[in-house]
Each structure stands twice: as structure tokens, then as C-alpha cells.
Amino acid sequence: MPGLDPFTPDHDYCVYCHAPAAGMCAECGALCCVDCVELVMGWTTRRATCRSCLERSEAPSTRPNHRSPAILWVIAVAVGAAAIAAILWLD
């Protein structure tokens, strides 16, 4: 029908309580408001995690995230560089 436009909401809404969403869950990407997430400590920063992801995980603060192999590589390179520096310093 001419003259009818599709509905476009002003805000993105929370999937749990339908309040205006503040951002996405760090685990699943669901849009959530501030009241429906919990800040969980990752390796270096806090991450907003939604209710269902918190219920699925046993201990979200101790669970490694997807960046752990990269951190291990950085540590390995730093230890290797320190070993090389120590060998060169002793000579």
C-alpha cells in the first residue's frame, strides 16, 4: 500500500526486559540493557556478560577467553628475549 512505511524503532531493545539496550554481551552478542548484564573480569579488562551466558558458565571469572593463546605467545617471546639477553650479558 502506498504511504505505509515499515516500522523502524528509535532504539535497539534488550532481549530480556525490552528496555533500550546499552550494548552487546561479550559472549553471545545479544543486545542487553545495563540491568541485565554483569561485569565479569577477563584477562585484562571487565566484560559485560548477559544472564543466560552467566547461567551456562560455571565460573565466568576464571574461564579463559579466546585471546589466551596470544597472551601465551607474548609471554614465550618475552622469556626467550630475556634468556638471549642474559646469555649475551654473561659473555
Buried (B, 14 or more C-beta within 10 A) or exposed (E): EEEEEEEEEEEBBBBBEEBEBBEBBBBEEBBBBEEBBBEBEBEEEEBBBBBBBBEEBEEBEEEEBEEEEEEEEEEEEEEEEEEEEEEEEEE
